[in-house]
Amino acid sequence: MTVKDAVRVALRAYMGPSARAAGFKGSAPTWRRINDAGDVALANVQMSPWGDRDQTSCYINLSVAPAPWLEFSSRRRPLPKSLSESYGLYRERLDTRWDIRSPASAESAVLDMVARLDRDGWPRLNALLNRPTFLSQLRDDGLGEIKQKDGFEAYFARAEAILLSDAGPSPELDALLERMTADLDPKIRESWQGAADWIRERALSRSEHDEATPAAARHC
């Protein structure tokens, strides 16, 4: 048995039950959870494409894709049936690399991955499936690997505006769209302006939908 085969066996034996206990479904190497709003949280164990029969390295990727973000992402091409972590708005790789140098050591490595996910991974993903918590994360701590202080102010304004469009038009949304499109480079102006128009239209459609839905139905 190769190291990678041994890792897959251990993931099925230990990671699967851990994921299910946290409310996630799937099979090695990826597990997902979808909330009632359609937001998707995902954990993925990535094995290095390098190495050989006797060694490999593993990483754990975390990802959360709110439903409005997925709707925005599907404007240009349909989404796949099984989302990968690359579709997340929030994306993070846990700061541990597991170097596995023999099939015999695969089990202990996977058990350590399980412990790390139980402690830091599943709770974080489940918390971010709460939309207010996700918005607080976006505003205060960034989106995992991407931080506002790194010069992504327009990106963050767009992300927040997409999420707030669920609540319909608002002065807060207008301010975000202004931040998003201010001082645009001419090379990207058309694309970003198109995104702003889409967000406005989505917010208006959500507002019209709420007005057309009887109050009793909205609170079922």
N, CA, C and O of each residue as an XYZ file, in Angstrom:
880
protein
N       0.846     -1.200      0.000
C       0.000      0.000      0.000
C       0.878      1.246      0.000
O       1.834      1.329      0.771
N       0.562      2.216     -0.858
C       1.315      3.458     -0.889
C       0.900      4.350      0.281
O      -0.106      4.103      0.947
N       1.692      5.382      0.510
C       1.353      6.332      1.567
C       0.007      6.990      1.278
O      -0.823      7.118      2.178
N      -0.214      7.402      0.047
C      -1.473      8.073     -0.280
C      -2.662      7.144     -0.097
O      -3.723      7.576      0.354
N      -2.498      5.875     -0.442
C      -3.580      4.914     -0.203
C      -3.858      4.790      1.295
O      -5.013      4.731      1.716
N      -2.796      4.752      2.089
C      -2.961      4.635      3.535
C      -3.660      5.865      4.115
O      -4.468      5.747      5.036
N      -3.347      7.040      3.576
C      -4.010      8.260      4.032
C      -5.505      8.192      3.709
O      -6.335      8.533      4.552
N      -5.850      7.760      2.511
C      -7.265      7.674      2.124
C      -8.022      6.715      3.027
O      -9.152      6.998      3.424
N      -7.415      5.587      3.354
C      -8.053      4.620      4.251
C      -8.291      5.253      5.621
O      -9.368      5.102      6.198
N      -7.289      5.958      6.140
C      -7.416      6.581      7.455
C      -8.445      7.707      7.439
O      -9.166      7.899      8.417
N      -8.520      8.448      6.344
C      -9.524      9.511      6.251
C     -10.929      8.924      6.309
O     -11.796      9.459      6.999
N     -11.159      7.835      5.594
C     -12.474      7.205      5.645
C     -12.797      6.698      7.044
O     -13.937      6.787      7.499
N     -11.795      6.171      7.713
C     -12.026      5.569      9.029
C     -12.240      6.600     10.128
O     -13.057      6.388     11.024
N     -11.514      7.717     10.069
C     -11.506      8.662     11.191
C     -12.085     10.033     10.857
O     -12.811     10.610     11.666
N     -11.774     10.558      9.679
C     -12.262     11.887      9.346
C     -13.755     11.876      9.036
O     -14.476     12.808      9.390
N     -14.212     10.821      8.375
C     -15.633     10.740      8.047
C     -16.523     10.842      9.270
O     -17.429     11.675      9.280
N     -16.308     10.028     10.311
C     -17.139     10.151     11.515
C     -17.038     11.515     12.188
O     -18.033     12.025     12.702
N     -15.843     12.110     12.191
C     -15.676     13.440     12.775
C     -16.518     14.466     12.017
O     -17.185     15.304     12.624
N     -16.479     14.392     10.679
C     -17.254     15.328      9.857
C     -18.751     15.157     10.103
O     -19.474     16.141     10.256
N     -19.211     13.920     10.139
C     -20.643     13.688     10.334
C     -21.100     14.167     11.706
O     -22.210     14.680     11.849
N     -20.259     14.003     12.700
C     -20.613     14.482     14.040
C     -20.759     16.004     14.072
O     -21.513     16.545     14.881
N     -20.031     16.690     13.186
C     -20.100     18.150     13.116
C     -21.196     18.628     12.167
O     -21.385     19.833     12.000
N     -21.922     17.691     11.542
C     -23.016     18.057     10.655
C     -22.651     18.107      9.192
O     -23.429     18.606      8.378
N     -21.484     17.599      8.838
C     -21.010     17.649      7.456
C     -21.224     16.304      6.758
O     -21.190     15.245      7.385
N     -21.442     16.376      5.457
C     -21.638     15.192      4.645
C     -20.542     15.132      3.573
O     -19.916     16.142      3.251
N     -20.325     13.944      3.035
C     -19.349     13.792      1.967
C     -18.476     12.595      2.216
O     -18.779     11.744      3.051
N     -17.390     12.540      1.481
C     -16.423     11.459      1.625
C     -15.048     12.015      1.315
O     -14.913     13.087      0.724
N     -14.019     11.264      1.728
C     -12.643     11.739      1.546
C     -12.404     12.104      0.082
O     -12.761     11.343     -0.817
N     -11.799     13.269     -0.154
C     -11.145     14.155      0.813
C     -11.944     15.413      1.167
O     -11.384     16.348      1.740
N     -13.270     15.456      0.829
C     -14.011     16.702      0.982
C     -15.342     16.457      1.678
O     -16.060     15.509      1.361
N     -15.661     17.338      2.640
C     -16.928     17.257      3.359
C     -17.587     18.638      3.342
O     -16.910     19.660      3.454
N     -18.919     18.655      3.201
C     -19.654     19.911      3.050
C     -20.855     19.942      3.987
O     -21.401     18.911      4.381
N     -21.242     21.171      4.326
C     -22.491     21.395      5.051
C     -23.203     22.578      4.413
O     -22.572     23.590      4.108
N     -24.513     22.461      4.207
C     -25.317     23.521      3.591
C     -26.400     23.928      4.584
O     -27.126     23.076      5.096
N     -26.511     25.227      4.858
C     -27.548     25.669      5.790
C     -28.853     25.952      5.049
O     -28.929     25.785      3.831
N     -29.868     26.375      5.781
C     -31.188     26.580      5.179
C     -31.191     27.703      4.145
O     -32.045     27.720      3.258
N     -30.257     28.633      4.248
C     -30.167     29.741      3.287
C     -29.415     29.350      2.018
O     -29.382     30.121      1.059
N     -28.809     28.160      2.000
C     -28.047     27.732      0.843
C     -26.572     28.057      0.924
O     -25.845     27.845     -0.047
N     -26.102     28.575      2.073
C     -24.678     28.831      2.257
C     -23.952     27.489      2.428
O     -24.466     26.573      3.071
N     -22.766     27.388      1.848
C     -22.030     26.129      1.847
C     -20.712     26.294      2.593
O     -19.935     27.203      2.301
N     -20.464     25.406      3.561
C     -19.171     25.338      4.239
C     -18.496     24.034      3.839
O     -19.160     23.015      3.651
N     -17.177     24.072      3.710
C     -16.461     22.928      3.146
C     -15.103     22.780      3.815
O     -14.417     23.767      4.081
N     -14.728     21.549      4.080
C     -13.374     21.219      4.527
C     -12.801     20.192      3.562
O     -13.471     19.227      3.193
N     -11.570     20.409      3.164
C     -10.923     19.550      2.182
C      -9.518     19.199      2.647
O      -8.750     20.075      3.045
N      -9.185     17.914      2.593
C      -7.826     17.472      2.879
C      -7.104     17.318      1.548
O      -7.431     16.445      0.744
N      -6.131     18.169      1.333
C      -5.398     18.197      0.069
C      -4.061     17.485      0.223
O      -3.257     17.824      1.091
N      -3.839     16.498     -0.629
C      -2.546     15.823     -0.645
C      -1.667     16.437     -1.727
O      -2.128     16.731     -2.830
N      -0.419     16.623     -1.399
C       0.513     17.189     -2.359
C       0.582     16.320     -3.613
O       0.616     15.093     -3.513
N       0.602     16.952     -4.805
C       0.751     16.163     -6.039
C       2.147     15.596     -6.173
O       2.393     14.726     -7.008
N       3.070     16.092     -5.346
C       4.448     15.621     -5.395
C       4.625     14.451     -4.436
O       3.670     14.030     -3.782
N       5.814     13.940     -4.353
C       6.079     12.797     -3.500
C       6.059     11.513     -4.313
O       5.989     11.537     -5.541
N       6.123     10.399     -3.606
C       6.147      9.106     -4.281
C       5.386      8.099     -3.432
O       4.585      8.486     -2.581
N       5.627      6.815     -3.656
C       4.916      5.781     -2.907
C       5.169      5.862     -1.409
O       4.355      5.394     -0.614
N       6.282      6.447     -1.026
C       6.717      6.381      0.367
C       6.521      7.654      1.163
O       6.824      7.673      2.356
N       6.019      8.737      0.541
C       5.825      9.963      1.312
C       4.850     10.889      0.603
O       4.698     10.854     -0.618
N       4.191     11.723      1.410
C       3.325     12.754      0.880
C       3.147     13.812      1.960
O       3.523     13.604      3.113
N       2.574     14.942      1.581
C       2.249     16.017      2.524
C       0.765     16.334      2.394
O       0.208     16.264      1.298
N       0.129     16.679      3.498
C      -1.295     16.995      3.505
C      -1.544     18.373      4.112
O      -0.832     18.816      5.013
N      -2.568     19.031      3.597
C      -3.006     20.333      4.083
C      -4.517     20.272      4.265
O      -5.190     19.459      3.632
N      -5.045     21.124      5.125
C      -6.491     21.208      5.300
C      -6.946     22.592      4.856
O      -6.474     23.608      5.366
N      -7.867     22.619      3.902
C      -8.440     23.857      3.381
C      -9.859     24.023      3.904
O     -10.651     23.082      3.875
N     -10.176     25.215      4.379
C     -11.513     25.563      4.828
C     -12.110     26.591      3.880
O     -11.398     27.459      3.375
N     -13.402     26.498      3.638
C     -14.028     27.396      2.674
C     -15.494     27.574      3.036
O     -16.164     26.625      3.443
N     -15.994     28.820      2.882
C     -17.417     29.106      3.086
C     -17.890     29.976      1.929
O     -17.289     31.002      1.614
N     -18.983     29.541      1.303
C     -19.545     30.266      0.161
C     -21.000     30.607      0.460
O     -21.867     29.746      0.306
N     -21.301     31.849      0.886
C     -22.698     32.243      1.084
C     -23.475     32.162     -0.231
O     -22.909     32.359     -1.307
N     -24.751     31.874     -0.138
C     -25.571     31.695     -1.335
C     -25.546     32.902     -2.279
O     -25.459     32.701     -3.491
N     -25.619     34.152     -1.784
C     -25.557     35.279     -2.722
C     -24.233     35.331     -3.483
O     -24.201     35.721     -4.650
N     -23.145     34.941     -2.827
C     -21.842     34.912     -3.492
C     -21.829     33.859     -4.601
O     -21.271     34.091     -5.673
N     -22.437     32.712     -4.344
C     -22.510     31.670     -5.370
C     -23.374     32.126     -6.537
O     -23.065     31.841     -7.694
N     -24.455     32.833     -6.232
C     -25.299     33.372     -7.294
C     -24.515     34.359     -8.154
O     -24.614     34.345     -9.381
N     -23.742     35.208     -7.502
C     -22.897     36.150     -8.230
C     -21.859     35.413     -9.079
O     -21.602     35.791    -10.222
N     -21.271     34.372     -8.518
C     -20.232     33.616     -9.222
C     -20.778     32.872    -10.427
O     -20.035     32.578    -11.363
N     -22.070     32.564    -10.416
C     -22.660     31.785    -11.508
C     -23.108     32.656    -12.675
O     -23.682     32.148    -13.637
N     -22.854     33.958    -12.603
C     -23.299     34.836    -13.694
C     -22.664     34.467    -15.018
O     -23.304     34.580    -16.063
N     -21.419     34.029    -14.994
C     -20.680     33.791    -16.231
C     -20.643     32.324    -16.639
O     -20.564     32.008    -17.826
N     -20.699     31.432    -15.659
C     -20.722     30.013    -15.999
C     -21.437     29.256    -14.895
O     -21.365     29.632    -13.726
N     -22.135     28.177    -15.274
C     -22.870     27.405    -14.264
C     -21.921     26.825    -13.211
O     -20.776     26.483    -13.504
N     -22.420     26.727    -11.999
C     -21.631     26.136    -10.936
C     -21.641     24.612    -11.080
O     -22.628     24.044    -11.547
N     -20.557     23.949    -10.685
C     -20.552     22.480    -10.706
C     -21.475     21.936     -9.625
O     -21.807     22.635     -8.668
N     -21.885     20.687     -9.787
C     -22.762     20.071     -8.788
C     -22.058     19.962     -7.439
O     -22.672     20.168     -6.393
N     -20.779     19.639     -7.469
C     -20.001     19.526     -6.228
C     -18.987     20.662     -6.188
O     -18.013     20.664     -6.940
N     -19.224     21.621     -5.309
C     -18.338     22.774     -5.231
C     -17.002     22.389     -4.620
O     -16.941     21.581     -3.694
N     -15.941     22.969     -5.142
C     -14.624     22.830     -4.528
C     -14.372     24.033     -3.626
O     -15.134     24.999     -3.639
N     -13.298     23.966     -2.845
C     -13.012     25.061     -1.920
C     -12.703     26.361     -2.648
O     -12.795     27.436     -2.055
N     -12.340     26.280     -3.916
C     -11.988     27.488     -4.662
C     -13.183     28.413     -4.875
O     -12.992     29.584     -5.203
N     -14.397     27.926     -4.699
C     -15.589     28.760     -4.882
C     -15.939     29.563     -3.640
O     -16.865     30.374     -3.680
N     -15.233     29.365     -2.551
C     -15.564     30.058     -1.319
C     -15.252     31.544     -1.372
O     -14.324     31.981     -2.052
N     -16.051     32.309     -0.637
C     -15.729     33.716     -0.408
C     -14.729     33.798      0.740
O     -13.759     34.552      0.680
N     -14.975     33.018      1.780
C     -13.994     32.849      2.859
C     -13.178     31.605      2.543
O     -13.735     30.529      2.327
N     -11.846     31.757      2.515
C     -10.966     30.616      2.233
C      -9.750     30.695      3.150
O      -9.139     31.752      3.312
N      -9.418     29.570      3.736
C      -8.279     29.542      4.651
C      -7.644     28.154      4.633
O      -8.335     27.142      4.516
N      -6.342     28.125      4.748
C      -5.618     26.864      4.930
C      -5.089     26.833      6.358
O      -4.401     27.758      6.790
N      -5.409     25.772      7.089
C      -4.889     25.668      8.447
C      -3.363     25.688      8.427
O      -2.732     25.157      7.513
N      -2.789     26.307      9.447
C      -1.342     26.571      9.431
C      -0.514     25.371      9.890
O       0.446     25.515     10.647
N      -0.895     24.212      9.428
C      -0.141     22.993      9.724
C       0.004     22.183      8.444
O      -0.943     22.055      7.669
N       1.174     21.647      8.234
C       1.396     20.710      7.142
C       1.764     19.354      7.749
O       2.642     19.253      8.606
N       1.084     18.342      7.292
C       1.362     17.003      7.797
C       2.237     16.256      6.785
O       1.783     15.917      5.692
N       3.479     16.007      7.156
C       4.410     15.255      6.314
C       4.351     13.787      6.721
O       4.687     13.441      7.853
N       3.936     12.946      5.822
C       3.724     11.524      6.115
C       4.726     10.723      5.292
O       4.717     10.772      4.062
N       5.577      9.996      5.975
C       6.716      9.371      5.306
C       6.661      7.847      5.265
O       7.611      7.190      4.839
N       5.539      7.300      5.713
C       5.372      5.850      5.605
C       3.902      5.519      5.755
O       3.177      6.261      6.418
N       3.432      4.419      5.156
C       2.035      4.029      5.341
C       1.671      3.846      6.806
O       0.543      4.128      7.210
N       2.626      3.372      7.603
C       2.344      3.119      9.009
C       2.049      4.400      9.790
O       1.344      4.364     10.799
N       2.587      5.531      9.326
C       2.389      6.790     10.049
C       1.144      7.546      9.580
O       0.821      8.599     10.130
N       0.445      7.026      8.574
C      -0.723      7.723      8.037
C      -1.830      7.849      9.077
O      -2.465      8.899      9.183
N      -2.067      6.784      9.848
C      -3.154      6.813     10.814
C      -2.937      7.892     11.866
O      -3.862      8.645     12.172
N      -1.745      7.980     12.421
C      -1.500      8.986     13.458
C      -1.603     10.398     12.890
O      -2.070     11.308     13.575
N      -1.172     10.586     11.646
C      -1.280     11.902     11.021
C      -2.739     12.300     10.834
O      -3.115     13.435     11.125
N      -3.555     11.379     10.353
C      -4.973     11.682     10.141
C      -5.675     11.924     11.478
O      -6.540     12.795     11.567
N      -5.325     11.181     12.498
C      -5.906     11.427     13.822
C      -5.560     12.831     14.315
O      -6.371     13.473     14.983
N      -4.370     13.303     13.991
C      -3.998     14.662     14.367
C      -4.797     15.679     13.555
O      -5.193     16.718     14.081
N      -5.035     15.387     12.284
C      -5.878     16.260     11.464
C      -7.281     16.330     12.045
O      -7.873     17.407     12.120
N      -7.816     15.183     12.458
C      -9.150     15.144     13.055
C      -9.199     16.009     14.313
O     -10.139     16.779     14.514
N      -8.181     15.872     15.153
C      -8.142     16.668     16.384
C      -8.097     18.152     16.071
O      -8.731     18.952     16.759
N      -7.362     18.524     15.048
C      -7.257     19.939     14.685
C      -8.584     20.463     14.142
O      -8.996     21.578     14.462
N      -9.244     19.661     13.329
C     -10.546     20.082     12.811
C     -11.592     20.135     13.920
O     -12.421     21.044     13.952
N     -11.554     19.176     14.817
C     -12.497     19.195     15.941
C     -12.313     20.444     16.791
O     -13.280     20.995     17.317
N     -11.068     20.885     16.922
C     -10.771     22.038     17.771
C     -10.972     23.362     17.034
O     -11.582     24.285     17.572
N     -10.469     23.455     15.822
C     -10.415     24.745     15.125
C     -11.221     24.810     13.828
O     -11.639     25.890     13.412
N     -11.437     23.671     13.194
C     -12.025     23.689     11.858
C     -13.537     23.646     11.828
O     -14.180     24.584     11.358
N     -14.113     22.554     12.331
C     -15.573     22.434     12.284
C     -16.268     23.568     13.021
O     -17.229     24.123     12.488
N     -15.823     23.946     14.240
C     -16.500     25.060     14.919
C     -16.439     26.363     14.119
O     -17.411     27.118     14.086
N     -15.308     26.625     13.479
C     -15.183     27.855     12.694
C     -16.126     27.829     11.495
O     -16.809     28.815     11.217
N     -16.164     26.720     10.796
C     -17.037     26.621      9.632
C     -18.502     26.733     10.032
O     -19.271     27.440      9.380
N     -18.891     26.044     11.095
C     -20.286     26.113     11.535
C     -20.667     27.521     11.988
O     -21.790     27.966     11.754
N     -19.744     28.218     12.631
C     -20.025     29.597     13.034
C     -20.241     30.490     11.814
O     -21.121     31.351     11.821
N     -19.445     30.285     10.776
C     -19.535     31.136      9.585
C     -20.748     30.817      8.723
O     -21.052     31.561      7.790
N     -21.450     29.716      9.021
C     -22.712     29.457      8.334
C     -23.841     30.323      8.887
O     -24.947     30.325      8.345
N     -23.566     31.052      9.956
C     -24.491     32.058     10.458
C     -24.163     33.369      9.752
O     -23.051     33.879      9.895
N     -25.104     33.922      8.997
C     -24.804     35.081      8.136
C     -24.316     36.291      8.928
O     -23.339     36.908      8.503
N     -24.933     36.678     10.062
C     -24.382     37.809     10.817
C     -22.945     37.564     11.270
O     -22.129     38.485     11.271
N     -22.634     36.326     11.657
C     -21.260     36.010     12.056
C     -20.326     36.136     10.867
O     -19.208     36.635     10.998
N     -20.782     35.683      9.706
C     -19.945     35.803      8.505
C     -19.677     37.274      8.198
O     -18.546     37.644      7.884
N     -20.703     38.110      8.285
C     -20.527     39.537      8.013
C     -19.555     40.166      9.005
O     -18.735     41.001      8.623
N     -19.639     39.777     10.258
C     -18.698     40.295     11.253
C     -17.279     39.869     10.929
O     -16.341     40.654     11.070
N     -17.121     38.623     10.493
C     -15.805     38.140     10.093
C     -15.260     38.945      8.927
O     -14.093     39.337      8.922
N     -16.103     39.187      7.949
C     -15.697     39.953      6.767
C     -15.250     41.358      7.167
O     -14.225     41.846      6.692
N     -16.021     42.007      8.041
C     -15.740     43.394      8.400
C     -14.551     43.539      9.351
O     -13.800     44.511      9.269
N     -14.385     42.571     10.250
C     -13.404     42.728     11.329
C     -12.085     42.008     11.075
O     -11.019     42.549     11.368
N     -12.146     40.803     10.538
C     -10.942     39.971     10.430
C     -10.594     39.555      9.012
O      -9.581     38.890      8.798
N     -11.405     39.930      8.050
C     -11.095     39.553      6.679
C     -11.710     38.223      6.286
O     -12.565     37.681      6.985
N     -11.264     37.720      5.169
C     -11.847     36.518      4.573
C     -10.837     35.389      4.539
O     -10.600     34.783      3.495
N     -10.247     35.113      5.685
C      -9.254     34.052      5.741
C      -7.925     34.536      5.198
O      -7.222     35.308      5.849
N      -7.584     34.081      4.009
C      -6.295     34.425      3.414
C      -6.247     35.871      2.932
O      -5.160     36.425      2.767
N      -7.403     36.493      2.705
C      -7.448     37.851      2.163
C      -7.818     38.822      3.275
O      -8.834     38.644      3.948
N      -7.003     39.839      3.465
C      -7.231     40.843      4.504
C      -7.473     42.207      3.861
O      -6.873     42.538      2.838
N      -8.357     42.990      4.472
C      -8.654     44.314      3.924
C      -7.414     45.192      3.884
O      -7.233     45.975      2.951
N      -6.571     45.065      4.883
C      -5.408     45.939      4.968
C      -4.402     45.674      3.852
O      -3.476     46.461      3.657
N      -4.572     44.580      3.124
C      -3.644     44.250      2.051
C      -3.968     44.962      0.744
O      -3.363     44.669     -0.287
N      -4.913     45.892      0.778
C      -5.241     46.649     -0.423
C      -6.426     46.104     -1.187
O      -6.545     46.333     -2.390
N      -7.310     45.383     -0.504
C      -8.461     44.786     -1.159
C      -9.760     45.470     -0.745
O     -10.798     44.817     -0.641
N      -9.709     46.784     -0.507
C     -10.884     47.490     -0.005
C     -12.075     47.349     -0.955
O     -13.194     47.097     -0.509
N     -11.842     47.510     -2.251
C     -12.937     47.409     -3.218
C     -13.499     45.995     -3.254
O     -14.711     45.808     -3.367
N     -12.625     45.004     -3.158
C     -13.059     43.606     -3.150
C     -13.970     43.344     -1.952
O     -15.004     42.688     -2.080
N     -13.575     43.864     -0.778
C     -14.380     43.661      0.424
C     -15.698     44.408      0.333
O     -16.726     43.903      0.785
N     -15.685     45.601     -0.245
C     -16.933     46.349     -0.411
C     -17.881     45.585     -1.324
O     -19.081     45.519     -1.060
N     -17.351     45.011     -2.390
C     -18.192     44.226     -3.294
C     -18.756     42.996     -2.586
O     -19.944     42.696     -2.708
N     -17.905     42.285     -1.846
C     -18.359     41.088     -1.147
C     -19.470     41.421     -0.154
O     -20.486     40.729     -0.098
N     -19.273     42.482      0.626
C     -20.291     42.848      1.609
C     -21.568     43.298      0.923
O     -22.663     42.983      1.390
N     -21.446     44.034     -0.184
C     -22.632     44.485     -0.909
C     -23.424     43.306     -1.462
O     -24.655     43.325     -1.446
N     -22.734     42.289     -1.948
C     -23.422     41.101     -2.463
C     -24.249     40.453     -1.354
O     -25.396     40.064     -1.573
N     -23.662     40.339     -0.163
C     -24.390     39.725      0.942
C     -25.549     40.598      1.405
O     -26.631     40.088      1.696
N     -25.334     41.907      1.477
C     -26.392     42.806      1.948
C     -27.522     42.941      0.945
O     -28.614     43.379      1.310
N     -27.289     42.575     -0.317
C     -28.357     42.666     -1.316
C     -29.520     41.742     -0.970
O     -30.626     41.931     -1.475
N     -29.287     40.745     -0.114
C     -30.376     39.875      0.345
C     -31.468     40.668      1.050
O     -32.636     40.279      1.028
N     -31.086     41.785      1.677
C     -32.035     42.567      2.471
C     -32.703     43.681      1.676
O     -33.478     44.458      2.233
N     -32.412     43.767      0.382
C     -33.018     44.805     -0.441
C     -32.207     46.095     -0.435
O     -31.160     46.163      0.209
N     -32.680     47.117     -1.143
C     -31.963     48.400     -1.208
C     -31.845     49.041      0.171
O     -32.711     48.867      1.027
N     -30.747     49.792      0.371
C     -30.546     50.489      1.640
C     -29.445     51.522      1.460
O     -28.621     51.390      0.554
N     -29.414     52.558      2.312
C     -28.308     53.522      2.257
C     -26.957     52.847      2.479
O     -25.960     53.244      1.876
N     -26.919     51.824      3.344
C     -25.666     51.115      3.596
C     -25.179     50.429      2.335
O     -23.985     50.442      2.037
N     -26.100     49.830      1.593
C     -25.732     49.181      0.340
C     -25.236     50.209     -0.667
O     -24.249     49.968     -1.363
N     -25.904     51.345     -0.752
C     -25.468     52.398     -1.682
C     -24.048     52.863     -1.358
O     -23.246     53.095     -2.263
N     -23.741     52.997     -0.071
C     -22.407     53.438      0.331
C     -21.355     52.404     -0.051
O     -20.257     52.763     -0.475
N     -21.681     51.135      0.096
C     -20.740     50.078     -0.290
C     -20.495     50.080     -1.798
O     -19.363     49.902     -2.248
N     -21.549     50.279     -2.569
C     -21.393     50.302     -4.026
C     -20.566     51.510     -4.463
O     -19.823     51.440     -5.442
N     -20.700     52.613     -3.733
C     -19.875     53.788     -4.033
C     -18.408     53.487     -3.751
O     -17.540     53.824     -4.556
N     -18.127     52.858     -2.619
C     -16.745     52.464     -2.290
C     -16.198     51.475     -3.311
O     -15.028     51.533     -3.688
N     -17.042     50.592     -3.737
C     -16.623     49.534     -4.652
C     -16.201     50.083     -6.011
O     -15.273     49.563     -6.630
N     -16.869     51.118     -6.470
C     -16.613     51.619     -7.822
C     -15.807     52.913     -7.853
O     -15.540     53.449     -8.929
N     -15.418     53.416     -6.691
C     -14.652     54.668     -6.663
C     -13.230     54.441     -7.176
O     -12.591     53.435     -6.866
N     -12.757     55.392     -7.962
C     -11.358     55.388     -8.431
C     -10.969     54.084     -9.131
O      -9.876     53.557     -8.925
N     -11.866     53.586     -9.944
C     -11.580     52.330    -10.638
C     -10.547     52.533    -11.742
O     -10.540     53.555    -12.428
N      -9.695     51.559    -11.894
C      -8.793     51.521    -13.033
C      -9.642     51.334    -14.289
O     -10.513     50.464    -14.307
N      -9.413     52.124    -15.336
C     -10.203     51.993    -16.566
C     -10.235     50.568    -17.112
O     -11.199     50.184    -17.774
N      -9.197     49.784    -16.843
C      -9.128     48.424    -17.377
C     -10.191     47.511    -16.762
O     -10.603     46.531    -17.383
N     -10.634     47.830    -15.545
C     -11.626     46.968    -14.902
C     -12.953     47.682    -14.663
O     -13.872     47.096    -14.091
N     -13.064     48.925    -15.087
C     -14.256     49.715    -14.794
C     -15.531     49.037    -15.284
O     -16.509     48.948    -14.543
N     -15.528     48.559    -16.528
C     -16.741     47.978    -17.092
C     -17.187     46.742    -16.304
O     -18.373     46.565    -16.024
N     -16.223     45.897    -15.956
C     -16.551     44.677    -15.223
C     -17.119     44.981    -13.842
O     -18.133     44.409    -13.444
N     -16.468     45.877    -13.116
C     -16.914     46.188    -11.763
C     -18.214     46.981    -11.762
O     -19.041     46.819    -10.864
N     -18.399     47.840    -12.767
C     -19.662     48.559    -12.862
C     -20.792     47.585    -13.156
O     -21.903     47.735    -12.646
N     -20.503     46.587    -13.981
C     -21.500     45.556    -14.256
C     -21.877     44.792    -12.991
O     -23.043     44.456    -12.787
N     -20.889     44.518    -12.146
C     -21.161     43.846    -10.880
C     -22.038     44.714     -9.980
O     -22.966     44.219     -9.340
N     -21.735     46.022     -9.935
C     -22.534     46.936     -9.113
C     -23.983     46.980     -9.604
O     -24.913     46.992     -8.798
N     -24.172     47.005    -10.922
C     -25.534     47.013    -11.475
C     -26.272     45.720    -11.100
O     -27.456     45.747    -10.762
N     -25.564     44.602    -11.163
C     -26.177     43.310    -10.808
C     -26.605     43.303     -9.338
O     -27.681     42.811     -9.000
N     -25.760     43.849     -8.477
C     -26.079     43.887     -7.047
C     -27.314     44.755     -6.800
O     -28.193     44.379     -6.024
N     -27.380     45.917     -7.460
C     -28.556     46.784     -7.304
C     -29.823     46.077     -7.761
O     -30.852     46.132     -7.087
N     -29.744     45.414     -8.906
C     -30.913     44.714     -9.448
C     -31.330     43.572     -8.528
O     -32.521     43.329     -8.339
N     -30.358     42.873     -7.960
C     -30.681     41.770     -7.052
C     -31.358     42.296     -5.793
O     -32.340     41.721     -5.324
N     -30.833     43.387     -5.249
C     -31.432     43.967     -4.054
C     -32.873     44.391     -4.327
O     -33.758     44.161     -3.503
N     -33.105     45.007     -5.475
C     -34.460     45.443     -5.821
C     -35.387     44.248     -5.981
O     -36.531     44.285     -5.528
N     -34.905     43.191     -6.620
C     -35.747     42.012     -6.824
C     -36.073     41.334     -5.495
O     -37.175     40.815     -5.321
N     -35.126     41.336     -4.559
C     -35.394     40.750     -3.249
C     -36.465     41.567     -2.509
O     -37.343     41.011     -1.849
N     -36.369     42.890     -2.633
C     -37.345     43.755     -1.990
C     -38.733     43.531     -2.579
O     -39.718     43.450     -1.845
N     -38.809     43.431     -3.901
C     -40.094     43.215     -4.563
C     -40.669     41.857     -4.205
O     -41.883     41.710     -4.062
N     -39.793     40.854     -4.058
C     -40.250     39.520     -3.670
C     -40.841     39.545     -2.273
O     -41.881     38.932     -2.029
N     -40.191     40.250     -1.348
C     -40.689     40.332      0.018
C     -42.033     41.041      0.077
O     -42.915     40.655      0.844
N     -42.187     42.089     -0.745
C     -43.441     42.830     -0.755
C     -44.582     41.984     -1.309
O     -45.737     42.137     -0.911
N     -44.234     41.075     -2.246
C     -45.270     40.244     -2.870
C     -45.597     39.013     -2.048
O     -46.598     38.343     -2.306
N     -44.757     38.702     -1.051
C     -44.984     37.518     -0.238
C     -45.792     37.871      0.995
O     -45.396     38.760      1.748
N     -46.919     37.198      1.224
C     -47.720     37.492      2.422
C     -46.885     37.355      3.689
O     -46.015     36.487      3.765
N     -47.137     38.192      4.671
C     -46.347     38.210      5.899
C     -46.354     36.846      6.578
O     -45.326     36.416      7.101
N     -47.486     36.164      6.578
C     -47.551     34.863      7.245
C     -46.617     33.875      6.591
O     -45.973     33.084      7.280
N     -46.527     33.904      5.253
C     -45.652     32.980      4.537
C     -44.189     33.282      4.819
O     -43.366     32.369      4.898
N     -43.856     34.588      4.974
C     -42.465     34.959      5.224
C     -41.994     34.461      6.583
O     -40.797     34.256      6.785
N     -42.911     34.267      7.503
C     -42.514     33.889      8.872
C     -42.759     32.410      9.153
O     -42.676     31.978     10.303
N     -43.059     31.636      8.122
C     -43.258     30.195      8.331
C     -41.937     29.539      8.695
O     -41.889     28.328      8.911
